């Protein structure tokens, strides 16, 4: 199983989400658009990467999670265009 926190901490320092925006995609789907910000662990170089997660719910519980490195791909996956 992928441990995103451990993986991110292995290469980034002080990482956190910024510019969070939630989009109701209908049909029990929500898209979280955000930017991961931090510093390269070895280099100290600032890093800023847009990202998106599509959550699909069933009976008000998270049933499926899909990550997208391109925010427009996440919006397209749920039938929305930005």
mmCIF file of the N, C-alpha and C atoms, coordinates in Angstrom:
data_MODEL
# 
_entry.id   MODEL 
# 
loop_
_atom_site.group_PDB 
_atom_site.id 
_atom_site.type_symbol 
_atom_site.label_atom_id 
_atom_site.label_alt_id 
_atom_site.label_comp_id 
_atom_site.label_asym_id 
_atom_site.label_entity_id 
_atom_site.label_seq_id 
_atom_site.pdbx_PDB_ins_code 
_atom_site.Cartn_x 
_atom_site.Cartn_y 
_atom_site.Cartn_z 
_atom_site.occupancy 
_atom_site.B_iso_or_equiv 
_atom_site.pdbx_formal_charge 
_atom_site.auth_seq_id 
_atom_site.auth_comp_id 
_atom_site.auth_asym_id 
_atom_site.auth_atom_id 
_atom_site.pdbx_PDB_model_num 
ATOM 1   N N  . UNK A 1 1  ? 0.841   -1.182 0.000   1.00 0.00 ? 1  UNK A N  1 
ATOM 2   C CA . UNK A 1 1  ? 0.000   0.000  0.000   1.00 0.00 ? 1  UNK A CA 1 
ATOM 3   C C  . UNK A 1 1  ? 0.888   1.248  0.000   1.00 0.00 ? 1  UNK A C  1 
ATOM 4   N N  . UNK A 1 2  ? 0.471   2.253  -0.764  1.00 0.00 ? 2  UNK A N  1 
ATOM 5   C CA . UNK A 1 2  ? 1.237   3.478  -0.891  1.00 0.00 ? 2  UNK A CA 1 
ATOM 6   C C  . UNK A 1 2  ? 1.076   4.336  0.353   1.00 0.00 ? 2  UNK A C  1 
ATOM 7   N N  . UNK A 1 3  ? 2.186   4.726  0.955   1.00 0.00 ? 3  UNK A N  1 
ATOM 8   C CA . UNK A 1 3  ? 2.173   5.611  2.118   1.00 0.00 ? 3  UNK A CA 1 
ATOM 9   C C  . UNK A 1 3  ? 2.633   6.981  1.653   1.00 0.00 ? 3  UNK A C  1 
ATOM 10  N N  . UNK A 1 4  ? 1.696   7.806  1.204   1.00 0.00 ? 4  UNK A N  1 
ATOM 11  C CA . UNK A 1 4  ? 2.045   9.101  0.611   1.00 0.00 ? 4  UNK A CA 1 
ATOM 12  C C  . UNK A 1 4  ? 2.812   9.994  1.569   1.00 0.00 ? 4  UNK A C  1 
ATOM 13  N N  . UNK A 1 5  ? 2.483   9.966  2.842   1.00 0.00 ? 5  UNK A N  1 
ATOM 14  C CA . UNK A 1 5  ? 3.173   10.832 3.805   1.00 0.00 ? 5  UNK A CA 1 
ATOM 15  C C  . UNK A 1 5  ? 4.651   10.460 3.906   1.00 0.00 ? 5  UNK A C  1 
ATOM 16  N N  . UNK A 1 6  ? 4.942   9.179  4.030   1.00 0.00 ? 6  UNK A N  1 
ATOM 17  C CA . UNK A 1 6  ? 6.331   8.729  4.110   1.00 0.00 ? 6  UNK A CA 1 
ATOM 18  C C  . UNK A 1 6  ? 7.079   9.050  2.824   1.00 0.00 ? 6  UNK A C  1 
ATOM 19  N N  . UNK A 1 7  ? 6.441   8.821  1.680   1.00 0.00 ? 7  UNK A N  1 
ATOM 20  C CA . UNK A 1 7  ? 7.076   9.101  0.391   1.00 0.00 ? 7  UNK A CA 1 
ATOM 21  C C  . UNK A 1 7  ? 7.373   10.590 0.227   1.00 0.00 ? 7  UNK A C  1 
ATOM 22  N N  . UNK A 1 8  ? 6.422   11.447 0.583   1.00 0.00 ? 8  UNK A N  1 
ATOM 23  C CA . UNK A 1 8  ? 6.640   12.890 0.463   1.00 0.00 ? 8  UNK A CA 1 
ATOM 24  C C  . UNK A 1 8  ? 7.734   13.365 1.415   1.00 0.00 ? 8  UNK A C  1 
ATOM 25  N N  . UNK A 1 9  ? 7.721   12.861 2.639   1.00 0.00 ? 9  UNK A N  1 
ATOM 26  C CA . UNK A 1 9  ? 8.719   13.273 3.621   1.00 0.00 ? 9  UNK A CA 1 
ATOM 27  C C  . UNK A 1 9  ? 10.120  12.784 3.259   1.00 0.00 ? 9  UNK A C  1 
ATOM 28  N N  . UNK A 1 10 ? 10.222  11.756 2.428   1.00 0.00 ? 10 UNK A N  1 
ATOM 29  C CA . UNK A 1 10 ? 11.524  11.256 2.004   1.00 0.00 ? 10 UNK A CA 1 
ATOM 30  C C  . UNK A 1 10 ? 12.220  12.234 1.068   1.00 0.00 ? 10 UNK A C  1 
ATOM 31  N N  . UNK A 1 11 ? 11.447  13.058 0.346   1.00 0.00 ? 11 UNK A N  1 
ATOM 32  C CA . UNK A 1 11 ? 12.054  13.962 -0.637  1.00 0.00 ? 11 UNK A CA 1 
ATOM 33  C C  . UNK A 1 11 ? 11.769  15.444 -0.393  1.00 0.00 ? 11 UNK A C  1 
ATOM 34  N N  . UNK A 1 12 ? 10.753  15.763 0.411   1.00 0.00 ? 12 UNK A N  1 
ATOM 35  C CA . UNK A 1 12 ? 10.388  17.163 0.659   1.00 0.00 ? 12 UNK A CA 1 
ATOM 36  C C  . UNK A 1 12 ? 10.413  17.473 2.152   1.00 0.00 ? 12 UNK A C  1 
ATOM 37  N N  . UNK A 1 13 ? 10.720  18.713 2.469   1.00 0.00 ? 13 UNK A N  1 
ATOM 38  C CA . UNK A 1 13 ? 10.682  19.209 3.840   1.00 0.00 ? 13 UNK A CA 1 
ATOM 39  C C  . UNK A 1 13 ? 9.585   20.269 3.923   1.00 0.00 ? 13 UNK A C  1 
ATOM 40  N N  . UNK A 1 14 ? 8.806   20.224 4.992   1.00 0.00 ? 14 UNK A N  1 
ATOM 41  C CA . UNK A 1 14 ? 7.795   21.248 5.216   1.00 0.00 ? 14 UNK A CA 1 
ATOM 42  C C  . UNK A 1 14 ? 6.675   21.265 4.198   1.00 0.00 ? 14 UNK A C  1 
ATOM 43  N N  . UNK A 1 15 ? 6.369   20.119 3.586   1.00 0.00 ? 15 UNK A N  1 
ATOM 44  C CA . UNK A 1 15 ? 5.336   20.096 2.552   1.00 0.00 ? 15 UNK A CA 1 
ATOM 45  C C  . UNK A 1 15 ? 3.965   20.289 3.180   1.00 0.00 ? 15 UNK A C  1 
ATOM 46  N N  . UNK A 1 16 ? 3.111   20.971 2.422   1.00 0.00 ? 16 UNK A N  1 
ATOM 47  C CA . UNK A 1 16 ? 1.738   21.217 2.858   1.00 0.00 ? 16 UNK A CA 1 
ATOM 48  C C  . UNK A 1 16 ? 0.899   21.668 1.657   1.00 0.00 ? 16 UNK A C  1 
ATOM 49  N N  . UNK A 1 17 ? -0.419  21.508 1.738   1.00 0.00 ? 17 UNK A N  1 
ATOM 50  C CA . UNK A 1 17 ? -1.273  21.965 0.640   1.00 0.00 ? 17 UNK A CA 1 
ATOM 51  C C  . UNK A 1 17 ? -1.555  23.469 0.749   1.00 0.00 ? 17 UNK A C  1 
ATOM 52  N N  . UNK A 1 18 ? -1.685  24.120 -0.385  1.00 0.00 ? 18 UNK A N  1 
ATOM 53  C CA . UNK A 1 18 ? -2.075  25.532 -0.453  1.00 0.00 ? 18 UNK A CA 1 
ATOM 54  C C  . UNK A 1 18 ? -3.093  25.696 -1.571  1.00 0.00 ? 18 UNK A C  1 
ATOM 55  N N  . UNK A 1 19 ? -3.775  26.833 -1.575  1.00 0.00 ? 19 UNK A N  1 
ATOM 56  C CA . UNK A 1 19 ? -4.735  27.178 -2.636  1.00 0.00 ? 19 UNK A CA 1 
ATOM 57  C C  . UNK A 1 19 ? -5.797  26.096 -2.816  1.00 0.00 ? 19 UNK A C  1 
ATOM 58  N N  . UNK A 1 20 ? -6.283  25.541 -1.716  1.00 0.00 ? 20 UNK A N  1 
ATOM 59  C CA . UNK A 1 20 ? -7.289  24.488 -1.780  1.00 0.00 ? 20 UNK A CA 1 
ATOM 60  C C  . UNK A 1 20 ? -8.617  25.021 -2.295  1.00 0.00 ? 20 UNK A C  1 
ATOM 61  N N  . UNK A 1 21 ? -9.207  24.230 -3.164  1.00 0.00 ? 21 UNK A N  1 
ATOM 62  C CA . UNK A 1 21 ? -10.541 24.536 -3.689  1.00 0.00 ? 21 UNK A CA 1 
ATOM 63  C C  . UNK A 1 21 ? -11.265 23.216 -3.885  1.00 0.00 ? 21 UNK A C  1 
ATOM 64  N N  . UNK A 1 22 ? -12.501 23.152 -3.403  1.00 0.00 ? 22 UNK A N  1 
ATOM 65  C CA . UNK A 1 22 ? -13.308 21.948 -3.544  1.00 0.00 ? 22 UNK A CA 1 
ATOM 66  C C  . UNK A 1 22 ? -14.408 22.198 -4.566  1.00 0.00 ? 22 UNK A C  1 
ATOM 67  N N  . UNK A 1 23 ? -14.593 21.230 -5.469  1.00 0.00 ? 23 UNK A N  1 
ATOM 68  C CA . UNK A 1 23 ? -15.593 21.347 -6.529  1.00 0.00 ? 23 UNK A CA 1 
ATOM 69  C C  . UNK A 1 23 ? -16.576 20.190 -6.396  1.00 0.00 ? 23 UNK A C  1 
ATOM 70  N N  . UNK A 1 24 ? -17.861 20.519 -6.258  1.00 0.00 ? 24 UNK A N  1 
ATOM 71  C CA . UNK A 1 24 ? -18.903 19.500 -6.241  1.00 0.00 ? 24 UNK A CA 1 
ATOM 72  C C  . UNK A 1 24 ? -19.096 19.025 -7.669  1.00 0.00 ? 24 UNK A C  1 
ATOM 73  N N  . UNK A 1 25 ? -18.758 17.768 -7.922  1.00 0.00 ? 25 UNK A N  1 
ATOM 74  C CA . UNK A 1 25 ? -18.851 17.226 -9.273  1.00 0.00 ? 25 UNK A CA 1 
ATOM 75  C C  . UNK A 1 25 ? -20.154 16.459 -9.485  1.00 0.00 ? 25 UNK A C  1 
ATOM 76  N N  . UNK A 1 26 ? -21.041 16.495 -8.514  1.00 0.00 ? 26 UNK A N  1 
ATOM 77  C CA . UNK A 1 26 ? -22.313 15.795 -8.635  1.00 0.00 ? 26 UNK A CA 1 
ATOM 78  C C  . UNK A 1 26 ? -22.128 14.290 -8.550  1.00 0.00 ? 26 UNK A C  1 
ATOM 79  N N  . UNK A 1 27 ? -23.237 13.581 -8.412  1.00 0.00 ? 27 UNK A N  1 
ATOM 80  C CA . UNK A 1 27 ? -23.168 12.117 -8.383  1.00 0.00 ? 27 UNK A CA 1 
ATOM 81  C C  . UNK A 1 27 ? -22.275 11.584 -7.284  1.00 0.00 ? 27 UNK A C  1 
ATOM 82  N N  . UNK A 1 28 ? -22.270 12.242 -6.135  1.00 0.00 ? 28 UNK A N  1 
ATOM 83  C CA . UNK A 1 28 ? -21.450 11.850 -4.986  1.00 0.00 ? 28 UNK A CA 1 
ATOM 84  C C  . UNK A 1 28 ? -19.954 11.898 -5.280  1.00 0.00 ? 28 UNK A C  1 
ATOM 85  N N  . UNK A 1 29 ? -19.527 12.876 -6.078  1.00 0.00 ? 29 UNK A N  1 
ATOM 86  C CA . UNK A 1 29 ? -18.095 13.059 -6.353  1.00 0.00 ? 29 UNK A CA 1 
ATOM 87  C C  . UNK A 1 29 ? -17.685 14.482 -5.992  1.00 0.00 ? 29 UNK A C  1 
ATOM 88  N N  . UNK A 1 30 ? -16.505 14.582 -5.424  1.00 0.00 ? 30 UNK A N  1 
ATOM 89  C CA . UNK A 1 30 ? -15.923 15.867 -5.046  1.00 0.00 ? 30 UNK A CA 1 
ATOM 90  C C  . UNK A 1 30 ? -14.497 15.897 -5.572  1.00 0.00 ? 30 UNK A C  1 
ATOM 91  N N  . UNK A 1 31 ? -14.106 17.042 -6.130  1.00 0.00 ? 31 UNK A N  1 
ATOM 92  C CA . UNK A 1 31 ? -12.735 17.214 -6.618  1.00 0.00 ? 31 UNK A CA 1 
ATOM 93  C C  . UNK A 1 31 ? -12.045 18.219 -5.718  1.00 0.00 ? 31 UNK A C  1 
ATOM 94  N N  . UNK A 1 32 ? -10.873 17.842 -5.213  1.00 0.00 ? 32 UNK A N  1 
ATOM 95  C CA . UNK A 1 32 ? -10.044 18.745 -4.407  1.00 0.00 ? 32 UNK A CA 1 
ATOM 96  C C  . UNK A 1 32 ? -8.900  19.211 -5.288  1.00 0.00 ? 32 UNK A C  1 
ATOM 97  N N  . UNK A 1 33 ? -8.881  20.491 -5.617  1.00 0.00 ? 33 UNK A N  1 
ATOM 98  C CA . UNK A 1 33 ? -7.803  21.096 -6.395  1.00 0.00 ? 33 UNK A CA 1 
ATOM 99  C C  . UNK A 1 33 ? -6.901  21.845 -5.416  1.00 0.00 ? 33 UNK A C  1 
ATOM 100 N N  . UNK A 1 34 ? -5.608  21.602 -5.485  1.00 0.00 ? 34 UNK A N  1 
ATOM 101 C CA . UNK A 1 34 ? -4.683  22.259 -4.561  1.00 0.00 ? 34 UNK A CA 1 
ATOM 102 C C  . UNK A 1 34 ? -3.273  22.237 -5.125  1.00 0.00 ? 34 UNK A C  1 
ATOM 103 N N  . UNK A 1 35 ? -2.364  22.821 -4.389  1.00 0.00 ? 35 UNK A N  1 
ATOM 104 C CA . UNK A 1 35 ? -0.952  22.884 -4.750  1.00 0.00 ? 35 UNK A CA 1 
ATOM 105 C C  . UNK A 1 35 ? -0.161  22.347 -3.555  1.00 0.00 ? 35 UNK A C  1 
ATOM 106 N N  . UNK A 1 36 ? 0.760   21.410 -3.814  1.00 0.00 ? 36 UNK A N  1 
ATOM 107 C CA . UNK A 1 36 ? 1.663   20.916 -2.771  1.00 0.00 ? 36 UNK A CA 1 
ATOM 108 C C  . UNK A 1 36 ? 2.893   21.833 -2.780  1.00 0.00 ? 36 UNK A C  1 
ATOM 109 N N  . UNK A 1 37 ? 3.223   22.364 -1.610  1.00 0.00 ? 37 UNK A N  1 
ATOM 110 C CA . UNK A 1 37 ? 4.339   23.302 -1.490  1.00 0.00 ? 37 UNK A CA 1 
ATOM 111 C C  . UNK A 1 37 ? 5.307   22.774 -0.433  1.00 0.00 ? 37 UNK A C  1 
ATOM 112 N N  . UNK A 1 38 ? 6.588   22.928 -0.678  1.00 0.00 ? 38 UNK A N  1 
ATOM 113 C CA . UNK A 1 38 ? 7.613   22.520 0.279   1.00 0.00 ? 38 UNK A CA 1 
ATOM 114 C C  . UNK A 1 38 ? 8.987   22.842 -0.263  1.00 0.00 ? 38 UNK A C  1 
ATOM 115 N N  . UNK A 1 39 ? 9.986   22.162 0.287   1.00 0.00 ? 39 UNK A N  1 
ATOM 116 C CA . UNK A 1 39 ? 11.377  22.328 -0.167  1.00 0.00 ? 39 UNK A CA 1 
ATOM 117 C C  . UNK A 1 39 ? 11.957  20.951 -0.419  1.00 0.00 ? 39 UNK A C  1 
ATOM 118 N N  . UNK A 1 40 ? 12.832  20.856 -1.432  1.00 0.00 ? 40 UNK A N  1 
ATOM 119 C CA . UNK A 1 40 ? 13.550  19.618 -1.679  1.00 0.00 ? 40 UNK A CA 1 
ATOM 120 C C  . UNK A 1 40 ? 14.405  19.276 -0.472  1.00 0.00 ? 40 UNK A C  1 
ATOM 121 N N  . UNK A 1 41 ? 14.326  18.047 0.004   1.00 0.00 ? 41 UNK A N  1 
ATOM 122 C CA . UNK A 1 41 ? 15.029  17.654 1.232   1.00 0.00 ? 41 UNK A CA 1 
ATOM 123 C C  . UNK A 1 41 ? 16.542  17.782 1.100   1.00 0.00 ? 41 UNK A C  1 
ATOM 124 N N  . UNK A 1 42 ? 17.081  17.344 0.001   1.00 0.00 ? 42 UNK A N  1 
ATOM 125 C CA . UNK A 1 42 ? 18.530  17.403 -0.173  1.00 0.00 ? 42 UNK A CA 1 
ATOM 126 C C  . UNK A 1 42 ? 19.024  18.742 -0.685  1.00 0.00 ? 42 UNK A C  1 
ATOM 127 N N  . UNK A 1 43 ? 18.236  19.373 -1.549  1.00 0.00 ? 43 UNK A N  1 
ATOM 128 C CA . UNK A 1 43 ? 18.687  20.592 -2.223  1.00 0.00 ? 43 UNK A CA 1 
ATOM 129 C C  . UNK A 1 43 ? 18.234  21.880 -1.562  1.00 0.00 ? 43 UNK A C  1 
ATOM 130 N N  . UNK A 1 44 ? 17.116  21.829 -0.833  1.00 0.00 ? 44 UNK A N  1 
ATOM 131 C CA . UNK A 1 44 ? 16.545  23.040 -0.259  1.00 0.00 ? 44 UNK A CA 1 
ATOM 132 C C  . UNK A 1 44 ? 15.801  23.892 -1.273  1.00 0.00 ? 44 UNK A C  1 
ATOM 133 N N  . UNK A 1 45 ? 15.684  23.400 -2.511  1.00 0.00 ? 45 UNK A N  1 
ATOM 134 C CA . UNK A 1 45 ? 15.012  24.145 -3.574  1.00 0.00 ? 45 UNK A CA 1 
ATOM 135 C C  . UNK A 1 45 ? 13.501  24.171 -3.304  1.00 0.00 ? 45 UNK A C  1 
ATOM 136 N N  . UNK A 1 46 ? 12.868  25.349 -3.410  1.00 0.00 ? 46 UNK A N  1 
ATOM 137 C CA . UNK A 1 46 ? 11.416  25.420 -3.228  1.00 0.00 ? 46 UNK A CA 1 
ATOM 138 C C  . UNK A 1 46 ? 10.689  24.609 -4.307  1.00 0.00 ? 46 UNK A C  1 
ATOM 139 N N  . UNK A 1 47 ? 9.628   23.926 -3.884  1.00 0.00 ? 47 UNK A N  1 
ATOM 140 C CA . UNK A 1 47 ? 8.847   23.102 -4.788  1.00 0.00 ? 47 UNK A CA 1 
ATOM 141 C C  . UNK A 1 47 ? 7.386   23.512 -4.668  1.00 0.00 ? 47 UNK A C  1 
ATOM 142 N N  . UNK A 1 48 ? 6.714   23.612 -5.805  1.00 0.00 ? 48 UNK A N  1 
ATOM 143 C CA . UNK A 1 48 ? 5.297   23.940 -5.840  1.00 0.00 ? 48 UNK A CA 1 
ATOM 144 C C  . UNK A 1 48 ? 4.673   23.155 -6.988  1.00 0.00 ? 48 UNK A C  1 
ATOM 145 N N  . UNK A 1 49 ? 3.803   22.208 -6.655  1.00 0.00 ? 49 UNK A N  1 
ATOM 146 C CA . UNK A 1 49 ? 3.249   21.302 -7.659  1.00 0.00 ? 49 UNK A CA 1 
ATOM 147 C C  . UNK A 1 49 ? 1.729   21.262 -7.561  1.00 0.00 ? 49 UNK A C  1 
ATOM 148 N N  . UNK A 1 50 ? 1.008   21.640 -8.635  1.00 0.00 ? 50 UNK A N  1 
ATOM 149 C CA . UNK A 1 50 ? -0.445  21.489 -8.606  1.00 0.00 ? 50 UNK A CA 1 
ATOM 150 C C  . UNK A 1 50 ? -0.826  20.019 -8.588  1.00 0.00 ? 50 UNK A C  1 
ATOM 151 N N  . UNK A 1 51 ? -1.958  19.737 -7.957  1.00 0.00 ? 51 UNK A N  1 
ATOM 152 C CA . UNK A 1 51 ? -2.412  18.360 -7.828  1.00 0.00 ? 51 UNK A CA 1 
ATOM 153 C C  . UNK A 1 51 ? -3.922  18.370 -7.668  1.00 0.00 ? 51 UNK A C  1 
ATOM 154 N N  . UNK A 1 52 ? -4.557  17.242 -7.870  1.00 0.00 ? 52 UNK A N  1 
ATOM 155 C CA . UNK A 1 52 ? -6.002  17.129 -7.669  1.00 0.00 ? 52 UNK A CA 1 
ATOM 156 C C  . UNK A 1 52 ? -6.347  15.722 -7.224  1.00 0.00 ? 52 UNK A C  1 
ATOM 157 N N  . UNK A 1 53 ? -7.375  15.629 -6.408  1.00 0.00 ? 53 UNK A N  1 
ATOM 158 C CA . UNK A 1 53 ? -7.881  14.338 -5.966  1.00 0.00 ? 53 UNK A CA 1 
ATOM 159 C C  . UNK A 1 53 ? -9.382  14.312 -6.220  1.00 0.00 ? 53 UNK A C  1 
ATOM 160 N N  . UNK A 1 54 ? -9.845  13.215 -6.815  1.00 0.00 ? 54 UNK A N  1 
ATOM 161 C CA . UNK A 1 54 ? -11.275 12.988 -7.005  1.00 0.00 ? 54 UNK A CA 1 
ATOM 162 C C  . UNK A 1 54 ? -11.716 11.972 -5.960  1.00 0.00 ? 54 UNK A C  1 
ATOM 163 N N  . UNK A 1 55 ? -12.656 12.386 -5.119  1.00 0.00 ? 55 UNK A N  1 
ATOM 164 C CA . UNK A 1 55 ? -13.238 11.483 -4.132  1.00 0.00 ? 55 UNK A CA 1 
ATOM 165 C C  . UNK A 1 55 ? -14.614 11.058 -4.622  1.00 0.00 ? 55 UNK A C  1 
ATOM 166 N N  . UNK A 1 56 ? -14.872 9.756  -4.604  1.00 0.00 ? 56 UNK A N  1 
ATOM 167 C CA . UNK A 1 56 ? -16.200 9.223  -4.902  1.00 0.00 ? 56 UNK A CA 1 
ATOM 168 C C  . UNK A 1 56 ? -16.761 8.675  -3.593  1.00 0.00 ? 56 UNK A C  1 
ATOM 169 N N  . UNK A 1 57 ? -17.976 9.089  -3.280  1.00 0.00 ? 57 UNK A N  1 
ATOM 170 C CA . UNK A 1 57 ? -18.607 8.697  -2.020  1.00 0.00 ? 57 UNK A CA 1 
ATOM 171 C C  . UNK A 1 57 ? -19.715 7.684  -2.272  1.00 0.00 ? 57 UNK A C  1 
ATOM 172 N N  . UNK A 1 58 ? -19.940 6.850  -1.285  1.00 0.00 ? 58 UNK A N  1 
ATOM 173 C CA . UNK A 1 58 ? -21.093 5.944  -1.256  1.00 0.00 ? 58 UNK A CA 1 
ATOM 174 C C  . UNK A 1 58 ? -21.648 5.981  0.151   1.00 0.00 ? 58 UNK A C  1 
ATOM 175 N N  . UNK A 1 59 ? -22.917 6.271  0.258   1.00 0.00 ? 59 UNK A N  1 
ATOM 176 C CA . UNK A 1 59 ? -23.553 6.376  1.576   1.00 0.00 ? 59 UNK A CA 1 
ATOM 177 C C  . UNK A 1 59 ? -22.792 7.337  2.490   1.00 0.00 ? 59 UNK A C  1 
ATOM 178 N N  . UNK A 1 60 ? -22.339 8.440  1.909   1.00 0.00 ? 60 UNK A N  1 
ATOM 179 C CA . UNK A 1 60 ? -21.624 9.528  2.602   1.00 0.00 ? 60 UNK A CA 1 
ATOM 180 C C  . UNK A 1 60 ? -20.256 9.110  3.157   1.00 0.00 ? 60 UNK A C  1 
ATOM 181 N N  . UNK A 1 61 ? -19.703 8.012  2.679   1.00 0.00 ? 61 UNK A N  1 
ATOM 182 C CA . UNK A 1 61 ? -18.363 7.556  3.057   1.00 0.00 ? 61 UNK A CA 1 
ATOM 183 C C  . UNK A 1 61 ? -17.471 7.562  1.823   1.00 0.00 ? 61 UNK A C  1 
ATOM 184 N N  . UNK A 1 62 ? -16.183 7.819  2.014   1.00 0.00 ? 62 UNK A N  1 
ATOM 185 C CA . UNK A 1 62 ? -15.249 7.795  0.889   1.00 0.00 ? 62 UNK A CA 1 
ATOM 186 C C  . UNK A 1 62 ? -15.105 6.354  0.421   1.00 0.00 ? 62 UNK A C  1 
ATOM 187 N N  . UNK A 1 63 ? -15.414 6.143  -0.850  1.00 0.00 ? 63 UNK A N  1 
ATOM 188 C CA . UNK A 1 63 ? -15.369 4.809  -1.430  1.00 0.00 ? 63 UNK A CA 1 
ATOM 189 C C  . UNK A 1 63 ? -14.169 4.644  -2.358  1.00 0.00 ? 63 UNK A C  1 
ATOM 190 N N  . UNK A 1 64 ? -13.830 5.713  -3.079  1.00 0.00 ? 64 UNK A N  1 
ATOM 191 C CA . UNK A 1 64 ? -12.735 5.643  -4.048  1.00 0.00 ? 64 UNK A CA 1 
ATOM 192 C C  . UNK A 1 64 ? -11.991 6.972  -4.066  1.00 0.00 ? 64 UNK A C  1 
ATOM 193 N N  . UNK A 1 65 ? -10.677 6.905  -4.237  1.00 0.00 ? 65 UNK A N  1 
ATOM 194 C CA . UNK A 1 65 ? -9.830  8.094  -4.309  1.00 0.00 ? 65 UNK A CA 1 
ATOM 195 C C  . UNK A 1 65 ? -8.936  7.962  -5.529  1.00 0.00 ? 65 UNK A C  1 
ATOM 196 N N  . UNK A 1 66 ? -8.937  9.007  -6.375  1.00 0.00 ? 66 UNK A N  1 
ATOM 197 C CA . UNK A 1 66 ? -8.078  9.011  -7.562  1.00 0.00 ? 66 UNK A CA 1 
ATOM 198 C C  . UNK A 1 66 ? -7.256  10.304 -7.552  1.00 0.00 ? 66 UNK A C  1 
ATOM 199 N N  . UNK A 1 67 ? -5.937  10.178 -7.604  1.00 0.00 ? 67 UNK A N  1 
ATOM 200 C CA . UNK A 1 67 ? -5.062  11.335 -7.671  1.00 0.00 ? 67 UNK A CA 1 
ATOM 201 C C  . UNK A 1 67 ? -4.714  11.676 -9.110  1.00 0.00 ? 67 UNK A C  1 
ATOM 202 N N  . UNK A 1 68 ? -4.587  12.968 -9.381  1.00 0.00 ? 68 UNK A N  1 
ATOM 203 C CA . UNK A 1 68 ? -4.232  13.446 -10.725 1.00 0.00 ? 68 UNK A CA 1 
ATOM 204 C C  . UNK A 1 68 ? -3.155  14.521 -10.598 1.00 0.00 ? 68 UNK A C  1 
ATOM 205 N N  . UNK A 1 69 ? -2.077  14.386 -11.338 1.00 0.00 ? 69 UNK A N  1 
ATOM 206 C CA . UNK A 1 69 ? -1.029  15.402 -11.328 1.00 0.00 ? 69 UNK A CA 1 
ATOM 207 C C  . UNK A 1 69 ? -1.433  16.642 -12.112 1.00 0.00 ? 69 UNK A C  1 
ATOM 208 N N  . UNK A 1 70 ? -2.387  16.500 -12.993 1.00 0.00 ? 70 UNK A N  1 
ATOM 209 C CA . UNK A 1 70 ? -2.887  17.628 -13.771 1.00 0.00 ? 70 UNK A CA 1 
ATOM 210 C C  . UNK A 1 70 ? -4.320  17.918 -13.339 1.00 0.00 ? 70 UNK A C  1 
ATOM 211 N N  . UNK A 1 71 ? -4.576  19.126 -12.859 1.00 0.00 ? 71 UNK A N  1 
ATOM 212 C CA . UNK A 1 71 ? -5.905  19.455 -12.363 1.00 0.00 ? 71 UNK A CA 1 
ATOM 213 C C  . UNK A 1 71 ? -6.962  19.359 -13.449 1.00 0.00 ? 71 UNK A C  1 
ATOM 214 N N  . UNK A 1 72 ? -6.623  19.748 -14.669 1.00 0.00 ? 72 UNK A N  1 
ATOM 215 C CA . UNK A 1 72 ? -7.612  19.669 -15.744 1.00 0.00 ? 72 UNK A CA 1 
ATOM 216 C C  . UNK A 1 72 ? -8.009  18.218 -16.041 1.00 0.00 ? 72 UNK A C  1 
ATOM 217 N N  . UNK A 1 73 ? -7.109  17.277 -15.807 1.00 0.00 ? 73 UNK A N  1 
ATOM 218 C CA . UNK A 1 73 ? -7.435  15.864 -16.012 1.00 0.00 ? 73 UNK A CA 1 
ATOM 219 C C  . UNK A 1 73 ? -8.457  15.389 -14.981 1.00 0.00 ? 73 UNK A C  1 
ATOM 220 N N  . UNK A 1 74 ? -8.325  15.862 -13.757 1.00 0.00 ? 74 UNK A N  1 
ATOM 221 C CA . UNK A 1 74 ? -9.287  15.493 -12.714 1.00 0.00 ? 74 UNK A CA 1 
ATOM 222 C C  . UNK A 1 74 ? -10.662 16.046 -13.055 1.00 0.00 ? 74 UNK A C  1 
ATOM 223 N N  . UNK A 1 75 ? -10.715 17.295 -13.502 1.00 0.00 ? 75 UNK A N  1 
ATOM 224 C CA . UNK A 1 75 ? -11.996 17.901 -13.868 1.00 0.00 ? 75 UNK A CA 1 
ATOM 225 C C  . UNK A 1 75 ? -12.611 17.182 -15.062 1.00 0.00 ? 75 UNK A C  1 
ATOM 226 N N  . UNK A 1 76 ? -11.779 16.824 -16.014 1.00 0.00 ? 76 UNK A N  1 
ATOM 227 C CA . UNK A 1 76 ? -12.268 16.100 -17.188 1.00 0.00 ? 76 UNK A CA 1 
ATOM 228 C C  . UNK A 1 76 ? -12.783 14.712 -16.805 1.00 0.00 ? 76 UNK A C  1 
ATOM 229 N N  . UNK A 1 77 ? -12.123 14.070 -15.851 1.00 0.00 ? 77 UNK A N  1 
ATOM 230 C CA . UNK A 1 77 ? -12.513 12.718 -15.411 1.00 0.00 ? 77 UNK A CA 1 
ATOM 231 C C  . UNK A 1 77 ? -13.918 12.692 -14.819 1.00 0.00 ? 77 UNK A C  1 
ATOM 232 N N  . UNK A 1 78 ? -14.368 13.824 -14.280 1.00 0.00 ? 78 UNK A N  1 
ATOM 233 C CA . UNK A 1 78 ? -15.712 13.885 -13.690 1.00 0.00 ? 78 UNK A CA 1 
ATOM 234 C C  . UNK A 1 78 ? -16.690 14.635 -14.600 1.00 0.00 ? 78 UNK A C  1 
ATOM 235 N N  . UNK A 1 79 ? -16.253 14.929 -15.819 1.00 0.00 ? 79 UNK A N  1 
ATOM 236 C CA . UNK A 1 79 ? -17.140 15.573 -16.785 1.00 0.00 ? 79 UNK A CA 1 
ATOM 237 C C  . UNK A 1 79 ? -17.226 17.086 -16.666 1.00 0.00 ? 79 UNK A C  1 
ATOM 238 N N  . UNK A 1 80 ? -16.250 17.686 -16.003 1.00 0.00 ? 80 UNK A N  1 
ATOM 239 C CA . UNK A 1 80 ? -16.215 19.142 -15.850 1.00 0.00 ? 80 UNK A CA 1 
ATOM 240 C C  . UNK A 1 80 ? -15.011 19.713 -16.587 1.00 0.00 ? 80 UNK A C  1 
ATOM 241 N N  . UNK A 1 81 ? -15.156 20.875 -17.085 1.00 0.00 ? 81 UNK A N  1 
ATOM 242 C CA . UNK A 1 81 ? -14.035 21.591 -17.698 1.00 0.00 ? 81 UNK A CA 1 
ATOM 243 C C  . UNK A 1 81 ? -13.870 22.883 -16.938 1.00 0.00 ? 81 UNK A C  1 
ATOM 244 N N  . UNK A 1 82 ? -12.661 23.295 -16.690 1.00 0.00 ? 82 UNK A N  1 
ATOM 245 C CA . UNK A 1 82 ? -12.415 24.525 -15.938 1.00 0.00 ? 82 UNK A CA 1 
ATOM 246 C C  . UNK A 1 82 ? -12.494 25.745 -16.829 1.00 0.00 ? 82 UNK A C  1 
# 
